[in-house]
Amino acid sequence: MVELIGREKEIEQLRRCVNSEKSEFVIVYGRRRVGKTFLIRKFFNDDYAFYFVGRHNESQDVQLASFADQLKRYSKSTFAPKLKNWDDAFACLRDYLESLPTGRKVIFIDEMPWIDTHKSQFVSALEYFWNSWVATRDDIVLVACGSATSWMADKLLENKGGMHNRITCQIYLRPFTLGEVEKYLESKNCYWDRMQIVQAYMVLGGVPYYYSLINTTQSLAQNIDYLFFEKNAPLSCEFSELYSALFANADRYINVVSILAQKHDGMSRQEIIEATGLSGGNMTKILDNLEKCDFITVYVKFGCKKNNVTYRLTDFYTLFYFRFLHDKRTLDNAFWTHNCTSQAVVSWQGMAFEIVGMTHSNQIKKKLGILGVSTSISAWRNAETQIDMLIDRADRVINLCEFKFSDSPYVISKEYEQKLRMRLAIFKESTSCRKSLVTTFVTTFGVVPGKHSAIAAAEVTMDDLFVND
């Protein structure tokens, strides 16, 4: 049986709700394949008073028929009730729950966004069910789960009507960190070294489902071929399904990420609007939802106001898709095995490792001994140079992070040392910064000591990124 890896904070939140002395409305949301349903099922051991999962792209009649069938099953009735609408459905659910013995009762409604079909009035019925009955009791734990993060936010979290401030616990499930991926692979008896895990992370990110498909008897390169490049590969259609499952008007979101995929150092909001032709109002919602789902990361430009930000695509699978799968019609079923050492892949790995480091900023801060120091993460660029990640610290120190991916300790050349010193000078002059600047190297195997290595005033290695934050 697959064990539950990590998720300690989320488990503690669920435990608090179960032990509460009042009714609780819990929502669990996050990107597709991240393990939301698995977390709930493992925590509650599939022991619910009632469980229902929405059906994708099905009508209200089909959804209601499925709901009625679940009521029949859980109530052990000989017939399913006839449900005209969702008010009927929740009224029958209320009657069934009232018939149960005293004690805590867990209701788990999975893929809730799929239930809310056009003109279904599902949310209105849910509001009435909670406000008129559940809220008057102290024995209900209602768990709502869904991948469509924009729906969960709009309809539940930011609801201005009857559901306003009714959510008592919200759990946003993030992808695994490198350390959690390592533990998950070990639970599958897959003992890749950390270099291989980092390379896998560049492709799959921290999405548990993707790692569940891995064949532990094969190499990383063989697995990538199997997952993406072989005929009928398991993840060959993942891209369109991913965005369609998460967002309404998915084509608009795909338009934005496809533009961002072409700009390694990110784009401003206005640049994205001009490149896509989308209106400002639509863009605000799209960028907000992409950020909520961890597809993009927003960086405030150092020394600027919060509205001067850069949007950068940081979802590993999406970046991999646009670099190697989009509009590619390769007949090579072993493309990755044959090209994993090519210049195109090596160049992509350098960029991807940078994002690995940026998504593990807590691990970097822990290695630097500043996890307890108030910090802000930003980026900076001008016409001459750029710095992709700065850690601005309350102790008046700024770490300027330099990411280097290599299969051996990194050698700093004379030319590169001069380049870095010039960059420091440009940054100081352009920003009038008076804080201490520390050039910080984030590498796979460290920096080779030598004549020019003193520029690396602080170091973080690949192993440091595997430490739990």
KAKALIN-V517043 format. One line per field, one symbol per residue. phi: phi as a letter, one per 30 degrees, with the letter a starting at -180 (. if undefined). burial: 1 if it has 9 or more other C-alpha atoms within 8 Angstrom, else 0. A space follows every 50 residues. Layout:
phi = ???
burial = ???
This chain:
phi = .dddciidddddddddddddcbdbcccbbldeidjdddeddddchhcbda bbbdcdhcdddddddddddddddddhdcbcddcdaddedddddddddddd ddkdbcccccheeddddeididddddededddbdddcbbcccccbadded dddddcdcdccdcdicdcacbcccdddedddedddddchccddddddddd ddccicdeedddddcddcdddddddddbcddheecdcddddddddcbdhe ddddedddddddbecibddddddddciddddddedddddddecidbbccd deicdddcbccbdbddddddeddbcdicbdcddcedddbdcddddddddd dddededddcddddddddibdccdbbcbbaabdcaabdbccdcddibbcc dbcbcacaedcddddddddddddedddeddchdcddcbdcccbdbjcdda dcdddddbbbceeddcddd
burial = 00000000011010001000001111111111111100111100000111 11011000010011101111110100000110100111111111011000 00001111111111111001010011111110111011111111111111 11111110100111001010101011111111111110000001111111 11111111111000000000111111111100100100100111111001 00111111111011011110011001000000100110111011111111 10000001111111111111110000000000111110010000110111 11111110010011111100100000111110000011111110001111 11111100110100001001101100110000000011111111111100 0110111111110111000
